[in-house]
Amino acid sequence: MDNNRVATRYIRKDITVILSKNSLLNFAREIPVDLIDISSKGVLIRSHKKLNIRDKITLKLKFDRGKTFKIEGTVVRKSTLSNIRYGIKFNRYNDELGDYLLETQKELIFR
């Protein structure tokens, strides 16, 4: 997957990510996914649930400290090699999430 992001991406082990695919009937099922990296503009995830480019999704980001963010986004990239890695762009820049990522960063691991 190419690195097309312009924001600093953080490698975090303290965030649980749950994905819900938005649908017309609103019967979205929550699916746990693996977080690869995160920024205030989007995430790179690993999921065995098939997603398509332009799918509208909602992510629930739960930090080990208890803080939770619910953020809507769009699938903008899919890995051509594995088909289980997806780039998701948040629909809006999230200042609060960006600040919290910086505040709670324990190790300086980023891409």
LUMSETOR-642923 format. One record per residue (C-alpha): residue number from 1; residue in three letters; y, z, x. Coordinates in steps of 0.2 Angstrom, whole numbers, always signed. Example, Ala and Ser with C-alpha at 12.3 -4.5 7.8 and 13.67 -1.06 7.14 Angstrom:
2
R|1|ALA|-22|+39|+62
R|2|SER|-5|+36|+68
This chain:
111
R|1|MET|+0|+0|+0
R|2|ASP|+17|-5|+7
R|3|ASN|+30|+8|+10
R|4|ASN|+44|+2|-2
R|5|ARG|+52|+19|-6
R|6|VAL|+69|+23|+0
R|7|ALA|+68|+42|-3
R|8|THR|+59|+55|+9
R|9|ARG|+41|+57|+3
R|10|TYR|+34|+74|+5
R|11|ILE|+16|+78|+8
R|12|ARG|+12|+94|-3
R|13|LYS|-3|+104|-6
R|14|ASP|+5|+116|-18
R|15|ILE|+7|+104|-33
R|16|THR|-5|+101|-47
R|17|VAL|-2|+84|-56
R|18|ILE|-8|+80|-74
R|19|LEU|-5|+63|-80
R|20|SER|-3|+57|-98
R|21|LYS|-3|+39|-103
R|22|ASN|+10|+36|-116
R|23|SER|+3|+27|-132
R|24|LEU|+10|+22|-149
R|25|LEU|-2|+34|-158
R|26|ASN|+3|+49|-146
R|27|PHE|-15|+54|-143
R|28|ALA|-12|+55|-125
R|29|ARG|-26|+63|-115
R|30|GLU|-21|+74|-100
R|31|ILE|-29|+68|-84
R|32|PRO|-29|+78|-68
R|33|VAL|-24|+66|-53
R|34|ASP|-23|+69|-34
R|35|LEU|-5|+69|-27
R|36|ILE|-4|+59|-11
R|37|ASP|+15|+61|-9
R|38|ILE|+31|+65|-19
R|39|SER|+50|+62|-19
R|40|SER|+63|+65|-31
R|41|LYS|+61|+47|-37
R|42|GLY|+43|+45|-39
R|43|VAL|+25|+49|-33
R|44|LEU|+10|+41|-25
R|45|ILE|-6|+47|-34
R|46|ARG|-25|+44|-33
R|47|SER|-33|+42|-50
R|48|HIS|-50|+36|-55
R|49|LYS|-42|+32|-73
R|50|LYS|-37|+14|-73
R|51|LEU|-19|+11|-74
R|52|ASN|-9|-5|-76
R|53|ILE|+7|-10|-68
R|54|ARG|+21|-6|-81
R|55|ASP|+11|+8|-90
R|56|LYS|+22|+21|-96
R|57|ILE|+16|+38|-92
R|58|THR|+21|+57|-92
R|59|LEU|+18|+68|-77
R|60|LYS|+17|+87|-77
R|61|LEU|+20|+93|-60
R|62|LYS|+15|+112|-58
R|63|PHE|+20|+121|-42
R|64|ASP|+9|+135|-36
R|65|ARG|+24|+147|-39
R|66|GLY|+23|+143|-57
R|67|LYS|+38|+131|-59
R|68|THR|+33|+115|-70
R|69|PHE|+42|+99|-71
R|70|LYS|+38|+86|-85
R|71|ILE|+44|+69|-80
R|72|GLU|+42|+52|-88
R|73|GLY|+39|+37|-76
R|74|THR|+32|+19|-75
R|75|VAL|+17|+13|-64
R|76|VAL|+26|+1|-52
R|77|ARG|+12|-2|-39
R|78|LYS|-7|-2|-38
R|79|SER|-16|-2|-21
R|80|THR|-24|-19|-18
R|81|LEU|-38|-11|-7
R|82|SER|-44|+3|-17
R|83|ASN|-38|+1|-35
R|84|ILE|-36|+20|-37
R|85|ARG|-19|+23|-28
R|86|TYR|-4|+21|-39
R|87|GLY|+15|+21|-36
R|88|ILE|+24|+29|-50
R|89|LYS|+43|+28|-51
R|90|PHE|+52|+41|-62
R|91|ASN|+62|+34|-76
R|92|ARG|+77|+45|-70
R|93|TYR|+82|+52|-53
R|94|ASN|+78|+71|-54
R|95|ASP|+90|+82|-44
R|96|GLU|+82|+98|-50
R|97|LEU|+65|+92|-43
R|98|GLY|+73|+86|-27
R|99|ASP|+81|+102|-24
R|100|TYR|+65|+112|-28
R|101|LEU|+55|+101|-16
R|102|LEU|+67|+106|-2
R|103|GLU|+68|+124|-7
R|104|THR|+49|+126|-8
R|105|GLN|+44|+115|+7
R|106|LYS|+34|+126|+19
R|107|GLU|+28|+113|+31
R|108|LEU|+38|+98|+37
R|109|ILE|+26|+85|+33
R|110|PHE|+34|+69|+26
R|111|ARG|+33|+50|+27
